[in-house]
Amino acid sequence: MIRDITKTNEESTPNSHEIEVLKEHFPSCFHNDGSFDLERFKGFLSDKVAVTGEGYELKFLGKNYARLLESLDTTTVVVPDEEHNTKSENSNSENVYISGDNLDGLKHLLKSYTRKVKCIYIDPPYNTGTDGFVYNDNFNFSVKYLSEKLSISEEQAQRILDVSKRGSASHSAWLMFMFPRMVLARDLLADDGIIFISIDDNEQANLKLLCDDIFGEENFEGHVHWRRRHNQPNDKTKLIGIVAEHILVYSRKSQYLKEVGVGKIALTGGFSNPDNDPRGDWASKPWKTGSDQSGTRYEITTPTGRVLNEEWMGDIDTYNKLCSNNKIYFPRGGDGMPRKKYYKTERETEGQCATNWWTHEIYGNNQKASDELTQLFGFKNVFSNPKPTQLIDAIIGLANVKAGDIVLDFFSGSATTAHSALRFSLECNCKFIMIQLPESLEDLVERASSSEKEKLSKIMEFLDENHRSHTLDQIGIERIIRAAKVIKEKNPGTTADLGFKHYSLVEPPEETLDKLEKFDSSTNTLFTDSTLLDCFGKPTVLATWIVRDGYGFTVDAEEVSFADYTGYYIDKHLYLIDPNLSNKAIEAIVVKYETDGNFNPENVVLFGYSFTWTELEALQTNLKRLIDTEKNLRINFDIRY
């Protein structure tokens, strides 16, 4: 568990993930000493990829440090909110809300949701100088350790630590913060997945370069300009008033996205049926080529007898076929230029691509977003600069989200994305995953202006009234619950999933980490007042393992009784967590394997701190008997520390 992860992290280096990918797919390019044969690798690329000696790339202070953070596993544990999760509306929900640092949250998600997320929307800090962004992390690296790990000078290592420990709002600090999160987000996206990232002018250019670096320029889908303000700014200190924000859009695999069909926005344009065409409403476009197009020249005679000699969009055979099918229309009473009909039913299937200019009338604005929160919470200024559900509705629709698809937002904020996903699930039963740092509102009050302090005080009073702690994530949680209630009231017969499971990511305290380090499995007599299982709690151990083994946050293990002992079973895993595994219980486990045709877990996972060496040896010895049975099972023993 934590001790195993800590040991693995000590051996990790920047680009560890990339090296493993290369070893898996190009093993012949690695020598016995682990060195990489670049020339041999180039041979695999010949005639397929042009290998150049020069290139253009994004460089910033701490880029390799950011790569290192991306490669390290999280040592946080997954703590289920049992009171919330067992409520009737939440117990079977497949929606997830995670309270914790999103870097840790993304690493937990990767264990179960790699290549499974259809749509990601994030609204990260903009690094404006007033939005509170200051880069800080909790990795206690020394200058010497970092120098050796990154193969840099101690002076360079100190500069990086100055940014990471003392806090900075520089461009490099922001990029160092975003880089590992964007790499992990890329790995979560499905082949037809899309990510949308809101940003303003301060970091838009850097974000574009960063995403080109991570997702690849070929997967850049567009740069949307969203008018977030409905009124005209009147800032006399600026030459250019800010009315729009940027949304950068990247796909996981642009070519794959084109092959399966990209999402489209709702149709625009006037459809009607003036000639009572049985195929329904239609619109039209010119059959004559434009000034910048080439076509085929021939004569067309209009219904009024007018002869037209022009270059047309298709040849004469195509034109005659369209005419015979009543798909050519002549306006102005039959005297106008011919136009090709296209039908609303066809376009509804094909859809219509979005433009890169999103108006506030269609996609909402900041004021509408604030009004939505006011209606839900009953007072104003609940959250600073929230996004409107209209905007997220359009994003989810453009991503072509369908039944069972996952929508992720790991800067959840006021939980607009969850609200929109809940409404969307009325039609398609999509699922959401939100991650939000439980930032202390008291800490925000200390550095807030007098007007902001008044707003924060009102929010904390509201949280007190609803028996919630003074943290930012609690606002999002309350918003989802209230939004679900409104949706249910408007749609009383709906069977949509309007609940969610809640989990917190917690770093074990130093006292517990010390116990992990000192534990000796050969004696198991270190503690008399409490066990390490008490430090974590069984629900936490079980939830953390289930996520780690790829089952996700919304699947529960089945309790199985083995004589006087309770185990937990799910698919290919049997989890043994409690201490005092008797010989009677071990025999019951073996019998269960031998007699129950539906019980075939290939992995027996044990909480190593709960068992003596004698118990572990007895279990392994007895389960080896299964090799000689009809099932012929070879059990993998995974003892986690």
HUUR-V199647 format. One record per residue. N is the residue number from 1. OMEGA is omega in whole degrees, -180 to 180 (none if undefined). BURIAL is + if it has 9 or more other ideal C-beta (glycine too) atoms within 8 Angstrom, else -. Layout:
n=N omega=OMEGA burial=BURIAL
n=N omega=OMEGA burial=BURIAL
This chain:
n=1 omega=-176 burial=+
n=2 omega=-178 burial=+
n=3 omega=177 burial=+
n=4 omega=-179 burial=+
n=5 omega=180 burial=+
n=6 omega=179 burial=+
n=7 omega=179 burial=-
n=8 omega=180 burial=+
n=9 omega=179 burial=+
n=10 omega=-178 burial=-
n=11 omega=-178 burial=-
n=12 omega=177 burial=+
n=13 omega=174 burial=+
n=14 omega=179 burial=+
n=15 omega=178 burial=-
n=16 omega=-179 burial=+
n=17 omega=-179 burial=-
n=18 omega=179 burial=-
n=19 omega=179 burial=+
n=20 omega=178 burial=-
n=21 omega=179 burial=-
n=22 omega=180 burial=+
n=23 omega=-179 burial=+
n=24 omega=-173 burial=-
n=25 omega=-180 burial=-
n=26 omega=-176 burial=+
n=27 omega=-178 burial=-
n=28 omega=179 burial=-
n=29 omega=179 burial=+
n=30 omega=177 burial=+
n=31 omega=-178 burial=-
n=32 omega=-179 burial=-
n=33 omega=178 burial=-
n=34 omega=-180 burial=-
n=35 omega=-175 burial=-
n=36 omega=-179 burial=+
n=37 omega=-176 burial=+
n=38 omega=-179 burial=-
n=39 omega=178 burial=-
n=40 omega=179 burial=+
n=41 omega=178 burial=+
n=42 omega=179 burial=+
n=43 omega=178 burial=-
n=44 omega=-175 burial=-
n=45 omega=-176 burial=-
n=46 omega=-179 burial=-
n=47 omega=180 burial=-
n=48 omega=-178 burial=-
n=49 omega=176 burial=-
n=50 omega=-179 burial=-
n=51 omega=-178 burial=-
n=52 omega=180 burial=-
n=53 omega=-180 burial=-
n=54 omega=-180 burial=-
n=55 omega=-179 burial=-
n=56 omega=-178 burial=-
n=57 omega=178 burial=-
n=58 omega=177 burial=+
n=59 omega=176 burial=-
n=60 omega=179 burial=+
n=61 omega=176 burial=+
n=62 omega=-178 burial=+
n=63 omega=177 burial=+
n=64 omega=175 burial=+
n=65 omega=178 burial=+
n=66 omega=177 burial=+
n=67 omega=178 burial=+
n=68 omega=-180 burial=+
n=69 omega=178 burial=+
n=70 omega=-176 burial=+
n=71 omega=-179 burial=+
n=72 omega=177 burial=+
n=73 omega=179 burial=-
n=74 omega=176 burial=+
n=75 omega=175 burial=+
n=76 omega=176 burial=+
n=77 omega=-177 burial=+
n=78 omega=-177 burial=+
n=79 omega=-179 burial=+
n=80 omega=175 burial=+
n=81 omega=-170 burial=+
n=82 omega=180 burial=-
n=83 omega=-180 burial=-
n=84 omega=-172 burial=+
n=85 omega=-179 burial=+
n=86 omega=177 burial=-
n=87 omega=-173 burial=+
n=88 omega=-177 burial=-
n=89 omega=-176 burial=-
n=90 omega=-170 burial=+
n=91 omega=180 burial=+
n=92 omega=-177 burial=-
n=93 omega=175 burial=+
n=94 omega=173 burial=-
n=95 omega=-174 burial=+
n=96 omega=171 burial=+
n=97 omega=-177 burial=+
n=98 omega=174 burial=+
n=99 omega=-179 burial=+
n=100 omega=175 burial=+
n=101 omega=-175 burial=-
n=102 omega=175 burial=+
n=103 omega=175 burial=+
n=104 omega=-179 burial=+
n=105 omega=180 burial=+
n=106 omega=180 burial=+
n=107 omega=174 burial=+
n=108 omega=-179 burial=+
n=109 omega=-178 burial=+
n=110 omega=-178 burial=+
n=111 omega=-178 burial=+
n=112 omega=-170 burial=+
n=113 omega=178 burial=+
n=114 omega=180 burial=-
n=115 omega=-178 burial=+
n=116 omega=-176 burial=-
n=117 omega=-176 burial=+
n=118 omega=-174 burial=+
n=119 omega=174 burial=+
n=120 omega=169 burial=+
n=121 omega=175 burial=+
n=122 omega=177 burial=+
n=123 omega=-173 burial=-
n=124 omega=175 burial=+
n=125 omega=-174 burial=-
n=126 omega=-179 burial=+
n=127 omega=-179 burial=+
n=128 omega=-173 burial=-
n=129 omega=179 burial=-
n=130 omega=-178 burial=-
n=131 omega=174 burial=-
n=132 omega=-179 burial=-
n=133 omega=170 burial=+
n=134 omega=-176 burial=-
n=135 omega=173 burial=+
n=136 omega=171 burial=-
n=137 omega=-175 burial=-
n=138 omega=177 burial=-
n=139 omega=-175 burial=-
n=140 omega=179 burial=-
n=141 omega=174 burial=-
n=142 omega=178 burial=-
n=143 omega=-178 burial=+
n=144 omega=-179 burial=-
n=145 omega=-177 burial=-
n=146 omega=178 burial=+
n=147 omega=-180 burial=+
n=148 omega=-176 burial=-
n=149 omega=-176 burial=+
n=150 omega=-179 burial=+
n=151 omega=178 burial=-
n=152 omega=179 burial=-
n=153 omega=179 burial=-
n=154 omega=177 burial=-
n=155 omega=177 burial=-
n=156 omega=179 burial=+
n=157 omega=-180 burial=+
n=158 omega=178 burial=+
n=159 omega=179 burial=+
n=160 omega=-179 burial=+
n=161 omega=177 burial=+
n=162 omega=178 burial=+
n=163 omega=-173 burial=+
n=164 omega=-177 burial=+
n=165 omega=-176 burial=-
n=166 omega=177 burial=-
n=167 omega=180 burial=-
n=168 omega=176 burial=+
n=169 omega=180 burial=+
n=170 omega=176 burial=-
n=171 omega=180 burial=+
n=172 omega=179 burial=+
n=173 omega=-180 burial=+
n=174 omega=179 burial=+
n=175 omega=178 burial=+
n=176 omega=177 burial=+
n=177 omega=-174 burial=+
n=178 omega=-171 burial=+
n=179 omega=-177 burial=+
n=180 omega=-180 burial=+
n=181 omega=179 burial=+
n=182 omega=176 burial=+
n=183 omega=180 burial=+
n=184 omega=178 burial=+
n=185 omega=178 burial=+
n=186 omega=-178 burial=+
n=187 omega=178 burial=+
n=188 omega=-175 burial=+
n=189 omega=173 burial=+
n=190 omega=-180 burial=+
n=191 omega=178 burial=-
n=192 omega=-178 burial=+
n=193 omega=-179 burial=+
n=194 omega=175 burial=+
n=195 omega=178 burial=+
n=196 omega=-175 burial=+
n=197 omega=176 burial=+
n=198 omega=-180 burial=+
n=199 omega=175 burial=+
n=200 omega=-173 burial=+
n=201 omega=-174 burial=-
n=202 omega=-177 burial=+
n=203 omega=-177 burial=+
n=204 omega=-178 burial=+
n=205 omega=179 burial=-
n=206 omega=179 burial=+
n=207 omega=178 burial=+
n=208 omega=179 burial=+
n=209 omega=180 burial=+
n=210 omega=-179 burial=+
n=211 omega=174 burial=+
n=212 omega=-180 burial=+
n=213 omega=-173 burial=-
n=214 omega=-176 burial=+
n=215 omega=-176 burial=+
n=216 omega=-178 burial=-
n=217 omega=-178 burial=-
n=218 omega=-179 burial=-
n=219 omega=174 burial=+
n=220 omega=-176 burial=+
n=221 omega=179 burial=+
n=222 omega=-180 burial=-
n=223 omega=-176 burial=+
n=224 omega=173 burial=+
n=225 omega=-178 burial=+
n=226 omega=177 burial=+
n=227 omega=-175 burial=+
n=228 omega=180 burial=+
n=229 omega=179 burial=+
n=230 omega=-179 burial=-
n=231 omega=-179 burial=-
n=232 omega=180 burial=-
n=233 omega=180 burial=+
n=234 omega=-179 burial=-
n=235 omega=-176 burial=-
n=236 omega=180 burial=-
n=237 omega=-177 burial=-
n=238 omega=175 burial=-
n=239 omega=-179 burial=-
n=240 omega=178 burial=-
n=241 omega=-176 burial=-
n=242 omega=174 burial=+
n=243 omega=-175 burial=-
n=244 omega=172 burial=+
n=245 omega=-180 burial=+
n=246 omega=170 burial=+
n=247 omega=178 burial=+
n=248 omega=-174 burial=+
n=249 omega=178 burial=+
n=250 omega=176 burial=+
n=251 omega=174 burial=+
n=252 omega=178 burial=+
n=253 omega=-175 burial=+
n=254 omega=-178 burial=+
n=255 omega=178 burial=-
n=256 omega=-180 burial=+
n=257 omega=179 burial=+
n=258 omega=-178 burial=-
n=259 omega=-178 burial=-
n=260 omega=-180 burial=-
n=261 omega=-177 burial=-
n=262 omega=177 burial=+
n=263 omega=-178 burial=+
n=264 omega=177 burial=+
n=265 omega=179 burial=+
n=266 omega=-178 burial=-
n=267 omega=170 burial=+
n=268 omega=-179 burial=-
n=269 omega=-176 burial=-
n=270 omega=175 burial=-
n=271 omega=177 burial=+
n=272 omega=-178 burial=-
n=273 omega=-175 burial=+
n=274 omega=-179 burial=-
n=275 omega=179 burial=-
n=276 omega=177 burial=-
n=277 omega=-178 burial=+
n=278 omega=179 burial=-
n=279 omega=174 burial=-
n=280 omega=-177 burial=+
n=281 omega=-179 burial=-
n=282 omega=170 burial=+
n=283 omega=-176 burial=+
n=284 omega=175 burial=-
n=285 omega=-174 burial=-
n=286 omega=172 burial=+
n=287 omega=176 burial=+
n=288 omega=179 burial=+
n=289 omega=175 burial=+
n=290 omega=-177 burial=-
n=291 omega=-178 burial=-
n=292 omega=-178 burial=-
n=293 omega=174 burial=-
n=294 omega=-179 burial=-
n=295 omega=180 burial=+
n=296 omega=-177 burial=-
n=297 omega=172 burial=-
n=298 omega=-178 burial=+
n=299 omega=174 burial=-
n=300 omega=178 burial=+
n=301 omega=-179 burial=-
n=302 omega=178 burial=+
n=303 omega=179 burial=-
n=304 omega=178 burial=-
n=305 omega=179 burial=-
n=306 omega=-179 burial=-
n=307 omega=-179 burial=-
n=308 omega=178 burial=+
n=309 omega=-175 burial=-
n=310 omega=170 burial=-
n=311 omega=-174 burial=+
n=312 omega=-174 burial=+
n=313 omega=180 burial=+
n=314 omega=-179 burial=+
n=315 omega=-173 burial=-
n=316 omega=178 burial=-
n=317 omega=178 burial=-
n=318 omega=180 burial=-
n=319 omega=-179 burial=+
n=320 omega=179 burial=-
n=321 omega=178 burial=-
n=322 omega=179 burial=+
n=323 omega=-178 burial=+
n=324 omega=179 burial=-
n=325 omega=180 burial=-
n=326 omega=179 burial=-
n=327 omega=173 burial=-
n=328 omega=-175 burial=+
n=329 omega=177 burial=+
n=330 omega=180 burial=+
n=331 omega=179 burial=-
n=332 omega=176 burial=-
n=333 omega=179 burial=-
n=334 omega=-177 burial=-
n=335 omega=-176 burial=+
n=336 omega=178 burial=+
n=337 omega=-178 burial=+
n=338 omega=179 burial=+
n=339 omega=180 burial=+
n=340 omega=179 burial=+
n=341 omega=168 burial=+
n=342 omega=-166 burial=+
n=343 omega=-179 burial=+
n=344 omega=-179 burial=+
n=345 omega=178 burial=-
n=346 omega=-178 burial=-
n=347 omega=176 burial=+
n=348 omega=176 burial=-
n=349 omega=-178 burial=-
n=350 omega=-175 burial=-
n=351 omega=-180 burial=+
n=352 omega=-176 burial=+
n=353 omega=179 burial=-
n=354 omega=172 burial=+
n=355 omega=180 burial=-
n=356 omega=175 burial=-
n=357 omega=-177 burial=-
n=358 omega=-177 burial=+
n=359 omega=-178 burial=-
n=360 omega=179 burial=+
n=361 omega=-178 burial=-
n=362 omega=-172 burial=-
n=363 omega=176 burial=+
n=364 omega=179 burial=+
n=365 omega=-177 burial=+
n=366 omega=-179 burial=+
n=367 omega=178 burial=-
n=368 omega=179 burial=+
n=369 omega=178 burial=+
n=370 omega=179 burial=+
n=371 omega=178 burial=-
n=372 omega=179 burial=+
n=373 omega=178 burial=+
n=374 omega=179 burial=+
n=375 omega=-178 burial=-
n=376 omega=-172 burial=+
n=377 omega=177 burial=+
n=378 omega=174 burial=-
n=379 omega=-174 burial=-
n=380 omega=174 burial=-
n=381 omega=179 burial=-
n=382 omega=-174 burial=+
n=383 omega=-180 burial=+
n=384 omega=174 burial=-
n=385 omega=177 burial=-
n=386 omega=176 burial=+
n=387 omega=180 burial=+
n=388 omega=178 burial=+
n=389 omega=177 burial=+
n=390 omega=-180 burial=+
n=391 omega=-178 burial=+
n=392 omega=175 burial=+
n=393 omega=-179 burial=+
n=394 omega=-179 burial=+
n=395 omega=179 burial=+
n=396 omega=178 burial=+
n=397 omega=-180 burial=+
n=398 omega=178 burial=+
n=399 omega=178 burial=+
n=400 omega=-179 burial=+
n=401 omega=-179 burial=+
n=402 omega=-178 burial=-
n=403 omega=178 burial=-
n=404 omega=-180 burial=-
n=405 omega=-178 burial=+
n=406 omega=173 burial=+
n=407 omega=-176 burial=+
n=408 omega=171 burial=+
n=409 omega=-177 burial=+
n=410 omega=162 burial=+
n=411 omega=-164 burial=+
n=412 omega=178 burial=+
n=413 omega=-178 burial=+
n=414 omega=176 burial=+
n=415 omega=175 burial=+
n=416 omega=-178 burial=+
n=417 omega=178 burial=+
n=418 omega=179 burial=+
n=419 omega=180 burial=+
n=420 omega=180 burial=+
n=421 omega=177 burial=+
n=422 omega=179 burial=+
n=423 omega=-180 burial=+
n=424 omega=-177 burial=+
n=425 omega=175 burial=+
n=426 omega=-178 burial=+
n=427 omega=-170 burial=-
n=428 omega=179 burial=+
n=429 omega=173 burial=-
n=430 omega=-178 burial=+
n=431 omega=177 burial=+
n=432 omega=170 burial=+
n=433 omega=179 burial=+
n=434 omega=172 burial=+
n=435 omega=178 burial=+
n=436 omega=176 burial=+
n=437 omega=179 burial=+
n=438 omega=-177 burial=+
n=439 omega=-178 burial=+
n=440 omega=177 burial=-
n=441 omega=176 burial=+
n=442 omega=178 burial=-
n=443 omega=178 burial=-
n=444 omega=180 burial=+
n=445 omega=-176 burial=+
n=446 omega=-178 burial=-
n=447 omega=-178 burial=-
n=448 omega=174 burial=+
n=449 omega=-177 burial=-
n=450 omega=180 burial=-
n=451 omega=179 burial=-
n=452 omega=178 burial=+
n=453 omega=179 burial=+
n=454 omega=179 burial=-
n=455 omega=-178 burial=+
n=456 omega=179 burial=+
n=457 omega=179 burial=+
n=458 omega=178 burial=+
n=459 omega=-180 burial=+
n=460 omega=175 burial=+
n=461 omega=178 burial=-
n=462 omega=180 burial=+
n=463 omega=177 burial=+
n=464 omega=-180 burial=-
n=465 omega=-179 burial=-
n=466 omega=175 burial=-
n=467 omega=179 burial=-
n=468 omega=179 burial=+
n=469 omega=-176 burial=-
n=470 omega=178 burial=+
n=471 omega=-173 burial=+
n=472 omega=-177 burial=+
n=473 omega=-178 burial=+
n=474 omega=176 burial=+
n=475 omega=178 burial=+
n=476 omega=179 burial=+
n=477 omega=-180 burial=+
n=478 omega=179 burial=+
n=479 omega=-179 burial=+
n=480 omega=-180 burial=+
n=481 omega=-179 burial=-
n=482 omega=178 burial=+
n=483 omega=179 burial=+
n=484 omega=180 burial=+
n=485 omega=180 burial=-
n=486 omega=180 burial=+
n=487 omega=180 burial=+
n=488 omega=180 burial=+
n=489 omega=180 burial=-
n=490 omega=-178 burial=-
n=491 omega=-172 burial=+
n=492 omega=-178 burial=-
n=493 omega=-175 burial=-
n=494 omega=174 burial=+
n=495 omega=-179 burial=-
n=496 omega=178 burial=+
n=497 omega=-178 burial=+
n=498 omega=177 burial=+
n=499 omega=175 burial=+
n=500 omega=173 burial=+
n=501 omega=-180 burial=+
n=502 omega=178 burial=+
n=503 omega=174 burial=+
n=504 omega=176 burial=+
n=505 omega=-172 burial=+
n=506 omega=174 burial=+
n=507 omega=179 burial=-
n=508 omega=180 burial=+
n=509 omega=-178 burial=-
n=510 omega=-179 burial=-
n=511 omega=179 burial=-
n=512 omega=180 burial=+
n=513 omega=177 burial=+
n=514 omega=179 burial=-
n=515 omega=178 burial=+
n=516 omega=-177 burial=+
n=517 omega=-176 burial=-
n=518 omega=-174 burial=-
n=519 omega=178 burial=+
n=520 omega=-175 burial=-
n=521 omega=-178 burial=+
n=522 omega=180 burial=-
n=523 omega=-179 burial=-
n=524 omega=-179 burial=+
n=525 omega=-175 burial=-
n=526 omega=-171 burial=-
n=527 omega=177 burial=-
n=528 omega=-177 burial=-
n=529 omega=-180 burial=-
n=530 omega=178 burial=-
n=531 omega=178 burial=+
n=532 omega=176 burial=+
n=533 omega=177 burial=+
n=534 omega=-179 burial=-
n=535 omega=-178 burial=+
n=536 omega=-172 burial=+
n=537 omega=-176 burial=+
n=538 omega=179 burial=+
n=539 omega=179 burial=+
n=540 omega=178 burial=+
n=541 omega=-177 burial=+
n=542 omega=-180 burial=+
n=543 omega=180 burial=+
n=544 omega=-180 burial=+
n=545 omega=-179 burial=+
n=546 omega=177 burial=+
n=547 omega=-178 burial=+
n=548 omega=-176 burial=-
n=549 omega=170 burial=+
n=550 omega=-178 burial=-
n=551 omega=176 burial=+
n=552 omega=-175 burial=+
n=553 omega=-170 burial=+
n=554 omega=-180 burial=-
n=555 omega=179 burial=-
n=556 omega=175 burial=-
n=557 omega=179 burial=+
n=558 omega=175 burial=-
n=559 omega=179 burial=-
n=560 omega=-179 burial=+
n=561 omega=176 burial=-
n=562 omega=-177 burial=+
n=563 omega=-177 burial=+
n=564 omega=-174 burial=-
n=565 omega=179 burial=+
n=566 omega=174 burial=-
n=567 omega=-177 burial=+
n=568 omega=-170 burial=+
n=569 omega=174 burial=+
n=570 omega=175 burial=+
n=571 omega=-175 burial=-
n=572 omega=-175 burial=-
n=573 omega=170 burial=+
n=574 omega=-177 burial=+
n=575 omega=176 burial=+
n=576 omega=-170 burial=+
n=577 omega=-176 burial=+
n=578 omega=175 burial=+
n=579 omega=175 burial=-
n=580 omega=177 burial=-
n=581 omega=-175 burial=+
n=582 omega=176 burial=+
n=583 omega=179 burial=-
n=584 omega=179 burial=-
n=585 omega=179 burial=+
n=586 omega=179 burial=+
n=587 omega=179 burial=+
n=588 omega=177 burial=+
n=589 omega=-180 burial=+
n=590 omega=-180 burial=+
n=591 omega=178 burial=-
n=592 omega=177 burial=+
n=593 omega=-172 burial=+
n=594 omega=-171 burial=+
n=595 omega=-178 burial=-
n=596 omega=-177 burial=-
n=597 omega=-180 burial=-
n=598 omega=-177 burial=-
n=599 omega=-176 burial=+
n=600 omega=179 burial=-
n=601 omega=-179 burial=+
n=602 omega=-177 burial=+
n=603 omega=172 burial=+
n=604 omega=-176 burial=+
n=605 omega=-176 burial=+
n=606 omega=173 burial=+
n=607 omega=-169 burial=+
n=608 omega=-178 burial=+
n=609 omega=-177 burial=+
n=610 omega=-170 burial=+
n=611 omega=173 burial=+
n=612 omega=177 burial=-
n=613 omega=-179 burial=+
n=614 omega=179 burial=-
n=615 omega=-180 burial=+
n=616 omega=-179 burial=+
n=617 omega=-180 burial=-
n=618 omega=180 burial=+
n=619 omega=-179 burial=+
n=620 omega=-179 burial=+
n=621 omega=-178 burial=-
n=622 omega=-179 burial=+
n=623 omega=176 burial=+
n=624 omega=177 burial=-
n=625 omega=-175 burial=-
n=626 omega=179 burial=+
n=627 omega=-176 burial=-
n=628 omega=179 burial=-
n=629 omega=179 burial=+
n=630 omega=-180 burial=-
n=631 omega=179 burial=-
n=632 omega=-176 burial=-
n=633 omega=170 burial=+
n=634 omega=-174 burial=-
n=635 omega=175 burial=+
n=636 omega=179 burial=-
n=637 omega=-178 burial=+
n=638 omega=-180 burial=-
n=639 omega=-173 burial=-
n=640 omega=-180 burial=+
n=641 omega=none burial=+
